Amino acid sequence: MKDVLLALVRTMVDHPDDVAVDAVESEDRTMLTMHIHPEDMGKIIGKNGRIIRAIRDFMKILATKKGLYVDIALAEEETRPDTA
C-alpha cells in the first residue's frame, strides 16, 4: 500500500524526490503518513480538501479489496523526521 501511495503522490507534485511515506502497522490497521515538500502542500490538499479526500478514498478502496484497513495522514512539519 505504501508503494502505491508513493507512486500516486509523486506524479502529482513538483518535487517528487521530496515525497516520502512512512507506514506504521498495528494489528488491525496501517497508518500511512505522507511527507511532502511545503510548496506541494496545496496540490495535495486541493481546493476545499478535495484531492486529499480523493487520495484517502482511493487508498481505502484498494485496502478493502485486500481485506486491510488504512488511514492516510499528511505530515504538517516542513521536514521529514529523522528515522535513524
PDB file of N, CA, C and O in Angstrom:
ATOM      1  N   MET A   1       0.819  -1.193   0.000  1.00  0.00           N
ATOM      2  CA  MET A   1       0.000   0.000   0.000  1.00  0.00           C
ATOM      3  C   MET A   1       0.868   1.264   0.000  1.00  0.00           C
ATOM      4  O   MET A   1       0.547   2.264  -0.642  1.00  0.00           O
ATOM      5  N   LYS A   2       1.966   1.183   0.734  1.00  0.00           N
ATOM      6  CA  LYS A   2       2.868   2.320   0.816  1.00  0.00           C
ATOM      7  C   LYS A   2       3.411   2.689  -0.562  1.00  0.00           C
ATOM      8  O   LYS A   2       3.487   3.868  -0.908  1.00  0.00           O
ATOM      9  N   ASP A   3       3.789   1.679  -1.348  1.00  0.00           N
ATOM     10  CA  ASP A   3       4.348   1.925  -2.674  1.00  0.00           C
ATOM     11  C   ASP A   3       3.324   2.541  -3.623  1.00  0.00           C
ATOM     12  O   ASP A   3       3.671   3.391  -4.442  1.00  0.00           O
ATOM     13  N   VAL A   4       2.079   2.121  -3.520  1.00  0.00           N
ATOM     14  CA  VAL A   4       1.020   2.671  -4.371  1.00  0.00           C
ATOM     15  C   VAL A   4       0.809   4.147  -4.050  1.00  0.00           C
ATOM     16  O   VAL A   4       0.722   4.979  -4.953  1.00  0.00           O
ATOM     17  N   LEU A   5       0.728   4.465  -2.766  1.00  0.00           N
ATOM     18  CA  LEU A   5       0.547   5.862  -2.355  1.00  0.00           C
ATOM     19  C   LEU A   5       1.728   6.717  -2.788  1.00  0.00           C
ATOM     20  O   LEU A   5       1.544   7.836  -3.266  1.00  0.00           O
ATOM     21  N   LEU A   6       2.924   6.205  -2.624  1.00  0.00           N
ATOM     22  CA  LEU A   6       4.127   6.933  -3.012  1.00  0.00           C
ATOM     23  C   LEU A   6       4.132   7.220  -4.508  1.00  0.00           C
ATOM     24  O   LEU A   6       4.425   8.342  -4.919  1.00  0.00           O
ATOM     25  N   ALA A   7       3.813   6.225  -5.326  1.00  0.00           N
ATOM     26  CA  ALA A   7       3.790   6.414  -6.778  1.00  0.00           C
ATOM     27  C   ALA A   7       2.700   7.409  -7.183  1.00  0.00           C
ATOM     28  O   ALA A   7       2.917   8.244  -8.061  1.00  0.00           O
ATOM     29  N   LEU A   8       1.547   7.322  -6.554  1.00  0.00           N
ATOM     30  CA  LEU A   8       0.435   8.221  -6.875  1.00  0.00           C
ATOM     31  C   LEU A   8       0.781   9.671  -6.557  1.00  0.00           C
ATOM     32  O   LEU A   8       0.582  10.558  -7.387  1.00  0.00           O
ATOM     33  N   VAL A   9       1.295   9.907  -5.368  1.00  0.00           N
ATOM     34  CA  VAL A   9       1.588  11.280  -4.933  1.00  0.00           C
ATOM     35  C   VAL A   9       2.747  11.872  -5.731  1.00  0.00           C
ATOM     36  O   VAL A   9       2.728  13.058  -6.059  1.00  0.00           O
ATOM     37  N   ARG A  10       3.747  11.066  -6.045  1.00  0.00           N
ATOM     38  CA  ARG A  10       4.896  11.582  -6.806  1.00  0.00           C
ATOM     39  C   ARG A  10       4.499  12.098  -8.179  1.00  0.00           C
ATOM     40  O   ARG A  10       5.158  12.995  -8.706  1.00  0.00           O
ATOM     41  N   THR A  11       3.447  11.562  -8.770  1.00  0.00           N
ATOM     42  CA  THR A  11       3.010  12.041 -10.084  1.00  0.00           C
ATOM     43  C   THR A  11       2.275  13.371  -9.994  1.00  0.00           C
ATOM     44  O   THR A  11       2.073  14.034 -11.012  1.00  0.00           O
ATOM     45  N   MET A  12       1.875  13.769  -8.796  1.00  0.00           N
ATOM     46  CA  MET A  12       1.055  14.963  -8.626  1.00  0.00           C
ATOM     47  C   MET A  12       1.833  16.213  -8.225  1.00  0.00           C
ATOM     48  O   MET A  12       1.302  17.320  -8.311  1.00  0.00           O
ATOM     49  N   VAL A  13       3.070  16.056  -7.792  1.00  0.00           N
ATOM     50  CA  VAL A  13       3.795  17.175  -7.193  1.00  0.00           C
ATOM     51  C   VAL A  13       4.937  17.666  -8.079  1.00  0.00           C
ATOM     52  O   VAL A  13       5.347  16.988  -9.021  1.00  0.00           O
ATOM     53  N   ASP A  14       5.441  18.860  -7.759  1.00  0.00           N
ATOM     54  CA  ASP A  14       6.575  19.442  -8.482  1.00  0.00           C
ATOM     55  C   ASP A  14       7.915  18.942  -7.951  1.00  0.00           C
ATOM     56  O   ASP A  14       8.926  19.020  -8.649  1.00  0.00           O
ATOM     57  N   HIS A  15       7.932  18.436  -6.732  1.00  0.00           N
ATOM     58  CA  HIS A  15       9.164  17.956  -6.095  1.00  0.00           C
ATOM     59  C   HIS A  15       9.007  16.483  -5.731  1.00  0.00           C
ATOM     60  O   HIS A  15       8.898  16.158  -4.549  1.00  0.00           O
ATOM     61  N   PRO A  16       8.992  15.583  -6.716  1.00  0.00           N
ATOM     62  CA  PRO A  16       8.741  14.163  -6.428  1.00  0.00           C
ATOM     63  C   PRO A  16       9.825  13.506  -5.585  1.00  0.00           C
ATOM     64  O   PRO A  16       9.550  12.529  -4.890  1.00  0.00           O
ATOM     65  N   ASP A  17      11.051  14.021  -5.631  1.00  0.00           N
ATOM     66  CA  ASP A  17      12.124  13.418  -4.834  1.00  0.00           C
ATOM     67  C   ASP A  17      11.968  13.709  -3.345  1.00  0.00           C
ATOM     68  O   ASP A  17      12.567  13.024  -2.516  1.00  0.00           O
ATOM     69  N   ASP A  18      11.175  14.712  -3.001  1.00  0.00           N
ATOM     70  CA  ASP A  18      10.962  15.070  -1.600  1.00  0.00           C
ATOM     71  C   ASP A  18       9.778  14.336  -0.973  1.00  0.00           C
ATOM     72  O   ASP A  18       9.477  14.540   0.203  1.00  0.00           O
ATOM     73  N   VAL A  19       9.116  13.498  -1.734  1.00  0.00           N
ATOM     74  CA  VAL A  19       7.965  12.759  -1.215  1.00  0.00           C
ATOM     75  C   VAL A  19       8.455  11.511  -0.490  1.00  0.00           C
ATOM     76  O   VAL A  19       9.278  10.755  -1.005  1.00  0.00           O
ATOM     77  N   ALA A  20       7.931  11.312   0.715  1.00  0.00           N
ATOM     78  CA  ALA A  20       8.232  10.109   1.492  1.00  0.00           C
ATOM     79  C   ALA A  20       6.954   9.659   2.187  1.00  0.00           C
ATOM     80  O   ALA A  20       6.115  10.478   2.562  1.00  0.00           O
ATOM     81  N   VAL A  21       6.820   8.369   2.349  1.00  0.00           N
ATOM     82  CA  VAL A  21       5.660   7.817   3.038  1.00  0.00           C
ATOM     83  C   VAL A  21       6.166   6.886   4.137  1.00  0.00           C
ATOM     84  O   VAL A  21       6.948   5.970   3.883  1.00  0.00           O
ATOM     85  N   ASP A  22       5.707   7.135   5.354  1.00  0.00           N
ATOM     86  CA  ASP A  22       6.036   6.270   6.488  1.00  0.00           C
ATOM     87  C   ASP A  22       4.823   5.406   6.794  1.00  0.00           C
ATOM     88  O   ASP A  22       3.693   5.893   6.788  1.00  0.00           O
ATOM     89  N   ALA A  23       5.051   4.131   7.061  1.00  0.00           N
ATOM     90  CA  ALA A  23       3.970   3.208   7.391  1.00  0.00           C
ATOM     91  C   ALA A  23       4.155   2.696   8.807  1.00  0.00           C
ATOM     92  O   ALA A  23       5.227   2.218   9.177  1.00  0.00           O
ATOM     93  N   VAL A  24       3.093   2.803   9.593  1.00  0.00           N
ATOM     94  CA  VAL A  24       3.078   2.252  10.938  1.00  0.00           C
ATOM     95  C   VAL A  24       1.934   1.248  10.973  1.00  0.00           C
ATOM     96  O   VAL A  24       0.767   1.602  10.806  1.00  0.00           O
ATOM     97  N   GLU A  25       2.294  -0.005  11.192  1.00  0.00           N
ATOM     98  CA  GLU A  25       1.284  -1.061  11.178  1.00  0.00           C
ATOM     99  C   GLU A  25       0.982  -1.525  12.584  1.00  0.00           C
ATOM    100  O   GLU A  25       1.882  -1.753  13.392  1.00  0.00           O
ATOM    101  N   SER A  26      -0.302  -1.661  12.860  1.00  0.00           N
ATOM    102  CA  SER A  26      -0.741  -2.270  14.106  1.00  0.00           C
ATOM    103  C   SER A  26      -1.500  -3.538  13.719  1.00  0.00           C
ATOM    104  O   SER A  26      -1.544  -3.897  12.542  1.00  0.00           O
ATOM    105  N   GLU A  27      -2.081  -4.200  14.675  1.00  0.00           N
ATOM    106  CA  GLU A  27      -2.705  -5.486  14.374  1.00  0.00           C
ATOM    107  C   GLU A  27      -3.904  -5.392  13.434  1.00  0.00           C
ATOM    108  O   GLU A  27      -4.177  -6.338  12.695  1.00  0.00           O
ATOM    109  N   ASP A  28      -4.622  -4.270  13.447  1.00  0.00           N
ATOM    110  CA  ASP A  28      -5.822  -4.201  12.613  1.00  0.00           C
ATOM    111  C   ASP A  28      -5.824  -3.057  11.595  1.00  0.00           C
ATOM    112  O   ASP A  28      -6.786  -2.917  10.840  1.00  0.00           O
ATOM    113  N   ARG A  29      -4.787  -2.252  11.559  1.00  0.00           N
ATOM    114  CA  ARG A  29      -4.760  -1.130  10.616  1.00  0.00           C
ATOM    115  C   ARG A  29      -3.346  -0.707  10.281  1.00  0.00           C
ATOM    116  O   ARG A  29      -2.390  -1.035  10.984  1.00  0.00           O
ATOM    117  N   THR A  30      -3.239   0.037   9.177  1.00  0.00           N
ATOM    118  CA  THR A  30      -1.972   0.612   8.754  1.00  0.00           C
ATOM    119  C   THR A  30      -2.149   2.117   8.649  1.00  0.00           C
ATOM    120  O   THR A  30      -3.089   2.598   8.017  1.00  0.00           O
ATOM    121  N   MET A  31      -1.249   2.851   9.267  1.00  0.00           N
ATOM    122  CA  MET A  31      -1.269   4.309   9.205  1.00  0.00           C
ATOM    123  C   MET A  31      -0.156   4.746   8.266  1.00  0.00           C
ATOM    124  O   MET A  31       1.020   4.504   8.537  1.00  0.00           O
ATOM    125  N   LEU A  32      -0.526   5.391   7.159  1.00  0.00           N
ATOM    126  CA  LEU A  32       0.438   5.904   6.190  1.00  0.00           C
ATOM    127  C   LEU A  32       0.516   7.417   6.341  1.00  0.00           C
ATOM    128  O   LEU A  32      -0.493   8.114   6.233  1.00  0.00           O
ATOM    129  N   THR A  33       1.718   7.918   6.592  1.00  0.00           N
ATOM    130  CA  THR A  33       1.924   9.355   6.760  1.00  0.00           C
ATOM    131  C   THR A  33       2.770   9.861   5.604  1.00  0.00           C
ATOM    132  O   THR A  33       3.876   9.372   5.372  1.00  0.00           O
ATOM    133  N   MET A  34       2.245  10.843   4.880  1.00  0.00           N
ATOM    134  CA  MET A  34       2.949  11.427   3.740  1.00  0.00           C
ATOM    135  C   MET A  34       3.750  12.640   4.188  1.00  0.00           C
ATOM    136  O   MET A  34       3.254  13.500   4.917  1.00  0.00           O
ATOM    137  N   HIS A  35       4.991  12.690   3.740  1.00  0.00           N
ATOM    138  CA  HIS A  35       5.856  13.848   3.959  1.00  0.00           C
ATOM    139  C   HIS A  35       6.159  14.408   2.579  1.00  0.00           C
ATOM    140  O   HIS A  35       6.733  13.722   1.733  1.00  0.00           O
ATOM    141  N   ILE A  36       5.770  15.660   2.355  1.00  0.00           N
ATOM    142  CA  ILE A  36       5.985  16.267   1.047  1.00  0.00           C
ATOM    143  C   ILE A  36       6.616  17.641   1.202  1.00  0.00           C
ATOM    144  O   ILE A  36       6.650  18.206   2.295  1.00  0.00           O
ATOM    145  N   HIS A  37       7.111  18.164   0.100  1.00  0.00           N
ATOM    146  CA  HIS A  37       7.723  19.495   0.081  1.00  0.00           C
ATOM    147  C   HIS A  37       6.642  20.527   0.421  1.00  0.00           C
ATOM    148  O   HIS A  37       5.512  20.410  -0.053  1.00  0.00           O
ATOM    149  N   PRO A  38       6.976  21.541   1.239  1.00  0.00           N
ATOM    150  CA  PRO A  38       5.978  22.544   1.629  1.00  0.00           C
ATOM    151  C   PRO A  38       5.296  23.243   0.450  1.00  0.00           C
ATOM    152  O   PRO A  38       4.124  23.607   0.544  1.00  0.00           O
ATOM    153  N   GLU A  39       6.016  23.431  -0.652  1.00  0.00           N
ATOM    154  CA  GLU A  39       5.402  24.082  -1.817  1.00  0.00           C
ATOM    155  C   GLU A  39       4.346  23.208  -2.478  1.00  0.00           C
ATOM    156  O   GLU A  39       3.508  23.721  -3.220  1.00  0.00           O
ATOM    157  N   ASP A  40       4.363  21.920  -2.232  1.00  0.00           N
ATOM    158  CA  ASP A  40       3.415  20.996  -2.856  1.00  0.00           C
ATOM    159  C   ASP A  40       2.193  20.709  -1.990  1.00  0.00           C
ATOM    160  O   ASP A  40       1.305  19.966  -2.410  1.00  0.00           O
ATOM    161  N   MET A  41       2.133  21.278  -0.803  1.00  0.00           N
ATOM    162  CA  MET A  41       1.006  21.022   0.099  1.00  0.00           C
ATOM    163  C   MET A  41      -0.334  21.366  -0.535  1.00  0.00           C
ATOM    164  O   MET A  41      -1.294  20.605  -0.418  1.00  0.00           O
ATOM    165  N   GLY A  42      -0.400  22.499  -1.197  1.00  0.00           N
ATOM    166  CA  GLY A  42      -1.652  22.919  -1.819  1.00  0.00           C
ATOM    167  C   GLY A  42      -2.112  21.964  -2.905  1.00  0.00           C
ATOM    168  O   GLY A  42      -3.312  21.748  -3.076  1.00  0.00           O
ATOM    169  N   LYS A  43      -1.172  21.394  -3.637  1.00  0.00           N
ATOM    170  CA  LYS A  43      -1.528  20.450  -4.693  1.00  0.00           C
ATOM    171  C   LYS A  43      -2.084  19.159  -4.117  1.00  0.00           C
ATOM    172  O   LYS A  43      -2.980  18.553  -4.705  1.00  0.00           O
ATOM    173  N   ILE A  44      -1.570  18.739  -2.993  1.00  0.00           N
ATOM    174  CA  ILE A  44      -2.046  17.503  -2.383  1.00  0.00           C
ATOM    175  C   ILE A  44      -3.360  17.718  -1.645  1.00  0.00           C
ATOM    176  O   ILE A  44      -4.238  16.855  -1.681  1.00  0.00           O
ATOM    177  N   ILE A  45      -3.504  18.847  -0.982  1.00  0.00           N
ATOM    178  CA  ILE A  45      -4.741  19.120  -0.261  1.00  0.00           C
ATOM    179  C   ILE A  45      -5.867  19.455  -1.235  1.00  0.00           C
ATOM    180  O   ILE A  45      -6.976  18.939  -1.096  1.00  0.00           O
ATOM    181  N   GLY A  46      -5.596  20.309  -2.214  1.00  0.00           N
ATOM    182  CA  GLY A  46      -6.615  20.667  -3.193  1.00  0.00           C
ATOM    183  C   GLY A  46      -7.606  21.670  -2.647  1.00  0.00           C
ATOM    184  O   GLY A  46      -7.594  22.009  -1.463  1.00  0.00           O
ATOM    185  N   LYS A  47      -8.456  22.133  -3.530  1.00  0.00           N
ATOM    186  CA  LYS A  47      -9.468  23.118  -3.155  1.00  0.00           C
ATOM    187  C   LYS A  47     -10.496  22.450  -2.238  1.00  0.00           C
ATOM    188  O   LYS A  47     -11.111  21.445  -2.594  1.00  0.00           O
ATOM    189  N   ASN A  48     -10.662  23.032  -1.054  1.00  0.00           N
ATOM    190  CA  ASN A  48     -11.563  22.500  -0.030  1.00  0.00           C
ATOM    191  C   ASN A  48     -11.227  21.067   0.371  1.00  0.00           C
ATOM    192  O   ASN A  48     -12.105  20.344   0.840  1.00  0.00           O
ATOM    193  N   GLY A  49      -9.980  20.644   0.197  1.00  0.00           N
ATOM    194  CA  GLY A  49      -9.559  19.312   0.612  1.00  0.00           C
ATOM    195  C   GLY A  49      -9.994  18.188  -0.310  1.00  0.00           C
ATOM    196  O   GLY A  49      -9.978  17.022   0.086  1.00  0.00           O
ATOM    197  N   ARG A  50     -10.378  18.519  -1.525  1.00  0.00           N
ATOM    198  CA  ARG A  50     -10.902  17.501  -2.436  1.00  0.00           C
ATOM    199  C   ARG A  50      -9.853  16.477  -2.864  1.00  0.00           C
ATOM    200  O   ARG A  50     -10.159  15.290  -2.968  1.00  0.00           O
ATOM    201  N   ILE A  51      -8.635  16.916  -3.112  1.00  0.00           N
ATOM    202  CA  ILE A  51      -7.603  15.993  -3.596  1.00  0.00           C
ATOM    203  C   ILE A  51      -7.211  15.010  -2.504  1.00  0.00           C
ATOM    204  O   ILE A  51      -7.161  13.806  -2.757  1.00  0.00           O
ATOM    205  N   ILE A  52      -6.934  15.489  -1.304  1.00  0.00           N
ATOM    206  CA  ILE A  52      -6.547  14.588  -0.217  1.00  0.00           C
ATOM    207  C   ILE A  52      -7.691  13.636   0.115  1.00  0.00           C
ATOM    208  O   ILE A  52      -7.450  12.477   0.455  1.00  0.00           O
ATOM    209  N   ARG A  53      -8.909  14.101   0.023  1.00  0.00           N
ATOM    210  CA  ARG A  53     -10.068  13.236   0.270  1.00  0.00           C
ATOM    211  C   ARG A  53     -10.154  12.140  -0.793  1.00  0.00           C
ATOM    212  O   ARG A  53     -10.456  10.988  -0.483  1.00  0.00           O
ATOM    213  N   ALA A  54      -9.887  12.506  -2.043  1.00  0.00           N
ATOM    214  CA  ALA A  54      -9.904  11.516  -3.126  1.00  0.00           C
ATOM    215  C   ALA A  54      -8.778  10.490  -2.960  1.00  0.00           C
ATOM    216  O   ALA A  54      -8.974   9.301  -3.214  1.00  0.00           O
ATOM    217  N   ILE A  55      -7.612  10.951  -2.537  1.00  0.00           N
ATOM    218  CA  ILE A  55      -6.491  10.035  -2.287  1.00  0.00           C
ATOM    219  C   ILE A  55      -6.870   9.057  -1.173  1.00  0.00           C
ATOM    220  O   ILE A  55      -6.642   7.853  -1.297  1.00  0.00           O
ATOM    221  N   ARG A  56      -7.439   9.568  -0.103  1.00  0.00           N
ATOM    222  CA  ARG A  56      -7.851   8.696   1.013  1.00  0.00           C
ATOM    223  C   ARG A  56      -8.904   7.690   0.572  1.00  0.00           C
ATOM    224  O   ARG A  56      -8.817   6.509   0.908  1.00  0.00           O
ATOM    225  N   ASP A  57      -9.889   8.149  -0.172  1.00  0.00           N
ATOM    226  CA  ASP A  57     -10.937   7.243  -0.659  1.00  0.00           C
ATOM    227  C   ASP A  57     -10.360   6.155  -1.555  1.00  0.00           C
ATOM    228  O   ASP A  57     -10.716   4.985  -1.419  1.00  0.00           O
ATOM    229  N   PHE A  58      -9.473   6.535  -2.466  1.00  0.00           N
ATOM    230  CA  PHE A  58      -8.854   5.579  -3.384  1.00  0.00           C
ATOM    231  C   PHE A  58      -8.056   4.525  -2.612  1.00  0.00           C
ATOM    232  O   PHE A  58      -8.170   3.330  -2.882  1.00  0.00           O
ATOM    233  N   MET A  59      -7.256   4.976  -1.662  1.00  0.00           N
ATOM    234  CA  MET A  59      -6.433   4.041  -0.898  1.00  0.00           C
ATOM    235  C   MET A  59      -7.286   3.129  -0.015  1.00  0.00           C
ATOM    236  O   MET A  59      -6.952   1.959   0.174  1.00  0.00           O
ATOM    237  N   LYS A  60      -8.373   3.652   0.521  1.00  0.00           N
ATOM    238  CA  LYS A  60      -9.255   2.813   1.337  1.00  0.00           C
ATOM    239  C   LYS A  60      -9.951   1.751   0.501  1.00  0.00           C
ATOM    240  O   LYS A  60     -10.177   0.637   0.973  1.00  0.00           O
ATOM    241  N   ILE A  61     -10.289   2.087  -0.737  1.00  0.00           N
ATOM    242  CA  ILE A  61     -10.889   1.094  -1.637  1.00  0.00           C
ATOM    243  C   ILE A  61      -9.886  -0.016  -1.937  1.00  0.00           C
ATOM    244  O   ILE A  61     -10.232  -1.197  -1.891  1.00  0.00           O
ATOM    245  N   LEU A  62      -8.647   0.359  -2.243  1.00  0.00           N
ATOM    246  CA  LEU A  62      -7.615  -0.648  -2.502  1.00  0.00           C
ATOM    247  C   LEU A  62      -7.381  -1.527  -1.278  1.00  0.00           C
ATOM    248  O   LEU A  62      -7.240  -2.743  -1.400  1.00  0.00           O
ATOM    249  N   ALA A  63      -7.342  -0.918  -0.118  1.00  0.00           N
ATOM    250  CA  ALA A  63      -7.108  -1.679   1.113  1.00  0.00           C
ATOM    251  C   ALA A  63      -8.261  -2.627   1.392  1.00  0.00           C
ATOM    252  O   ALA A  63      -8.039  -3.766   1.803  1.00  0.00           O
ATOM    253  N   THR A  64      -9.483  -2.178   1.175  1.00  0.00           N
ATOM    254  CA  THR A  64     -10.653  -3.014   1.418  1.00  0.00           C
ATOM    255  C   THR A  64     -10.639  -4.239   0.508  1.00  0.00           C
ATOM    256  O   THR A  64     -11.003  -5.334   0.936  1.00  0.00           O
ATOM    257  N   LYS A  65     -10.227  -4.062  -0.730  1.00  0.00           N
ATOM    258  CA  LYS A  65     -10.138  -5.197  -1.652  1.00  0.00           C
ATOM    259  C   LYS A  65      -9.153  -6.251  -1.152  1.00  0.00           C
ATOM    260  O   LYS A  65      -9.297  -7.434  -1.459  1.00  0.00           O
ATOM    261  N   LYS A  66      -8.149  -5.817  -0.378  1.00  0.00           N
ATOM    262  CA  LYS A  66      -7.149  -6.744   0.158  1.00  0.00           C
ATOM    263  C   LYS A  66      -7.483  -7.177   1.582  1.00  0.00           C
ATOM    264  O   LYS A  66      -6.719  -7.914   2.206  1.00  0.00           O
ATOM    265  N   GLY A  67      -8.616  -6.722   2.091  1.00  0.00           N
ATOM    266  CA  GLY A  67      -9.015  -7.088   3.443  1.00  0.00           C
ATOM    267  C   GLY A  67      -8.256  -6.336   4.525  1.00  0.00           C
ATOM    268  O   GLY A  67      -8.100  -6.838   5.638  1.00  0.00           O
ATOM    269  N   LEU A  68      -7.787  -5.144   4.209  1.00  0.00           N
ATOM    270  CA  LEU A  68      -7.000  -4.336   5.147  1.00  0.00           C
ATOM    271  C   LEU A  68      -7.746  -3.056   5.494  1.00  0.00           C
ATOM    272  O   LEU A  68      -8.750  -2.721   4.865  1.00  0.00           O
ATOM    273  N   TYR A  69      -7.247  -2.342   6.502  1.00  0.00           N
ATOM    274  CA  TYR A  69      -7.755  -1.025   6.844  1.00  0.00           C
ATOM    275  C   TYR A  69      -6.579  -0.073   6.845  1.00  0.00           C
ATOM    276  O   TYR A  69      -5.549  -0.353   7.457  1.00  0.00           O
ATOM    277  N   VAL A  70      -6.724   1.051   6.164  1.00  0.00           N
ATOM    278  CA  VAL A  70      -5.624   2.001   6.047  1.00  0.00           C
ATOM    279  C   VAL A  70      -6.120   3.414   6.340  1.00  0.00           C
ATOM    280  O   VAL A  70      -7.215   3.800   5.932  1.00  0.00           O
ATOM    281  N   ASP A  71      -5.293   4.177   7.056  1.00  0.00           N
ATOM    282  CA  ASP A  71      -5.532   5.599   7.293  1.00  0.00           C
ATOM    283  C   ASP A  71      -4.414   6.369   6.615  1.00  0.00           C
ATOM    284  O   ASP A  71      -3.264   5.930   6.609  1.00  0.00           O
ATOM    285  N   ILE A  72      -4.753   7.519   6.042  1.00  0.00           N
ATOM    286  CA  ILE A  72      -3.765   8.365   5.369  1.00  0.00           C
ATOM    287  C   ILE A  72      -3.676   9.690   6.112  1.00  0.00           C
ATOM    288  O   ILE A  72      -4.697  10.326   6.375  1.00  0.00           O
ATOM    289  N   ALA A  73      -2.466  10.107   6.448  1.00  0.00           N
ATOM    290  CA  ALA A  73      -2.245  11.393   7.117  1.00  0.00           C
ATOM    291  C   ALA A  73      -1.223  12.182   6.323  1.00  0.00           C
ATOM    292  O   ALA A  73      -0.366  11.618   5.642  1.00  0.00           O
ATOM    293  N   LEU A  74      -1.329  13.480   6.423  1.00  0.00           N
ATOM    294  CA  LEU A  74      -0.395  14.391   5.778  1.00  0.00           C
ATOM    295  C   LEU A  74       0.405  15.070   6.875  1.00  0.00           C
ATOM    296  O   LEU A  74      -0.157  15.792   7.699  1.00  0.00           O
ATOM    297  N   ALA A  75       1.722  14.843   6.892  1.00  0.00           N
ATOM    298  CA  ALA A  75       2.569  15.426   7.932  1.00  0.00           C
ATOM    299  C   ALA A  75       2.588  16.934   7.776  1.00  0.00           C
ATOM    300  O   ALA A  75       2.687  17.453   6.664  1.00  0.00           O
ATOM    301  N   GLU A  76       2.493  17.627   8.888  1.00  0.00           N
ATOM    302  CA  GLU A  76       2.433  19.083   8.854  1.00  0.00           C
ATOM    303  C   GLU A  76       3.780  19.747   9.025  1.00  0.00           C
ATOM    304  O   GLU A  76       3.922  20.937   8.741  1.00  0.00           O
ATOM    305  N   GLU A  77       4.760  19.011   9.478  1.00  0.00           N
ATOM    306  CA  GLU A  77       6.081  19.622   9.637  1.00  0.00           C
ATOM    307  C   GLU A  77       6.717  19.828   8.268  1.00  0.00           C
ATOM    308  O   GLU A  77       6.346  19.176   7.292  1.00  0.00           O
ATOM    309  N   GLU A  78       7.671  20.736   8.215  1.00  0.00           N
ATOM    310  CA  GLU A  78       8.289  21.074   6.938  1.00  0.00           C
ATOM    311  C   GLU A  78       9.348  20.075   6.512  1.00  0.00           C
ATOM    312  O   GLU A  78       9.646  19.967   5.322  1.00  0.00           O
ATOM    313  N   THR A  79       9.915  19.351   7.445  1.00  0.00           N
ATOM    314  CA  THR A  79      10.934  18.371   7.096  1.00  0.00           C
ATOM    315  C   THR A  79      10.530  17.018   7.655  1.00  0.00           C
ATOM    316  O   THR A  79       9.790  16.924   8.634  1.00  0.00           O
ATOM    317  N   ARG A  80      11.027  15.990   7.020  1.00  0.00           N
ATOM    318  CA  ARG A  80      10.735  14.641   7.476  1.00  0.00           C
ATOM    319  C   ARG A  80      11.545  14.360   8.733  1.00  0.00           C
ATOM    320  O   ARG A  80      12.732  14.681   8.795  1.00  0.00           O
ATOM    321  N   PRO A  81      10.909  13.762   9.736  1.00  0.00           N
ATOM    322  CA  PRO A  81      11.660  13.448  10.952  1.00  0.00           C
ATOM    323  C   PRO A  81      12.737  12.420  10.650  1.00  0.00           C
ATOM    324  O   PRO A  81      12.569  11.556   9.789  1.00  0.00           O
ATOM    325  N   ASP A  82      13.840  12.525  11.369  1.00  0.00           N
ATOM    326  CA  ASP A  82      14.962  11.617  11.159  1.00  0.00           C
ATOM    327  C   ASP A  82      14.579  10.230  11.672  1.00  0.00           C
ATOM    328  O   ASP A  82      14.174  10.078  12.825  1.00  0.00           O
ATOM    329  N   THR A  83      14.708   9.229  10.816  1.00  0.00           N
ATOM    330  CA  THR A  83      14.311   7.875  11.190  1.00  0.00           C
ATOM    331  C   THR A  83      15.491   7.038  11.664  1.00  0.00           C
ATOM    332  O   THR A  83      15.332   5.840  11.896  1.00  0.00           O
ATOM    333  N   ALA A  84      16.648   7.625  11.810  1.00  0.00           N
ATOM    334  CA  ALA A  84      17.849   6.871  12.220  1.00  0.00           C
ATOM    335  C   ALA A  84      17.860   6.558  13.680  1.00  0.00           C
ATOM    336  O   ALA A  84      18.800   5.932  14.170  1.00  0.00           O
TER     337      ALA A  84
END
